[in-house]
Amino acid sequence: MTISSVPFITLNRFENGFKENFLNGVTKLVDNTQFVGGPVVAELEEKLSAKTGANYTVGCANGTDAIQVALRTIEVDKDDIVLLPDMTFWATFEAVVNVGAKPVTVDVNRETCHWDIDTFKEAVDKFNPKAAIMVHLYGHASPDTMAIRSYAKEKGVLLVEDGAQCFGTKVDGESILGTALIATTSFYPAKVLGASGDAGAIFTNDENLAKTARVLTNHGRTTHYTHGLVGWNSRIGSYESLFLNHSLDHIDARLDSRRVAINYYNEHLQGLPLKVKLSASNVEENGYCAVAMIDPSLRGALIETLKGAGIGSGTIYPGAMSLQEGADKYMHGKIDNGNADYISKAVLNLPCFAYITQEELAYVVETVKKHFS
Ligand SMILES: Cc1ncc(COP(=O)(O)O)c(C=O)c1O
């Protein structure tokens, strides 16, 4: 078969029988009127704990809520200062503002696209924050993750880890979601572990934090009609949980196929102005996205060539947080070395999704090479 297009991402390369199993399960949920909560959610939380190594998993409505729940769980309150990376998805910034706290954006390292320990220390020493949100973008992670955790602990800074993109990623051989003080993820359908709609989760090894997180996601309930906290409704849906339960049975194969794709790009696109990044050597990435860097002046033309060849691409993300119009009125401070801004103009994401084929990869590589020849 000759390939003439490759989507940036596609969500429907399901394993044989996956869709049928899910739909049969939906029928049972409807027959049993299990619309909210129930065994399907308990099963998901157990499976997620087993997979991540976290003692406690609390499902919730989406990845943005998960961060908000985590911040509220560690008692981030009105006017508390919270650090976040200048290079992330806007939801990280929103979560800080939505709990009433004051965001400080901290620049990332230009090579790794993540925080480094020196900039993190500078930010902590300068702003004395109550909390910080480390984001594991692209399914990569900072090579300094453990050093950042240690410094935060030493300084009494409560560290939330936004793992919306890092399900399955390891640092120094350790599961990120299983070893954080409190971590979050998103099951938005385009994530490596995507649901059939919006969903998210909070992970921790601390029983008290887990209890608080669960209470917050369910109207602050201590019993059905008593409310120990003001929370909100951020319960995870049953259909989404069912879909995730089936997806978890295939997650290793899905992640492997993504990692194969990224390694293929890296290997076959050497010596070109487009450099496909691999994560740092102490980080095992999950294959969430293929990240390449290119001189910003060359990016537009390559995107056009890819488009002309029917190939989708992405620019995740095309603007630093501190430069968003919506940030102005909330910014408490920033450390800006120009790196997030540069990365946002230089990043180019190639097609990457579970079970992308060799033919599709070869077509993308051939098109990129031809563009530069
Ligand atoms: C880094 C990051 N944080 C938070 C979120 C928010 O997740 P959700 O869309 O499930 O609310 C996302 C999702 O795109 C993300 O990529």
The ligand as an ORCA input file, in Angstrom:
! r2SCAN-3c Opt
* xyz 0 1
  C       0.515     19.381     30.960
  C      -0.986     19.317     31.055
  N      -1.576     19.683     32.196
  C      -2.911     19.632     32.339
  C      -3.724     19.204     31.328
  C      -5.202     19.258     31.510
  O      -5.842     18.034     31.343
  P      -7.378     17.993     30.913
  O      -7.465     18.417     29.492
  O      -7.744     16.551     31.117
  O      -8.121     18.884     31.826
  C      -3.161     18.791     30.115
  C      -4.028     18.320     29.030
  O      -3.882     18.607     27.899
  C      -1.745     18.863     29.960
  O      -1.162     18.493     28.832
*
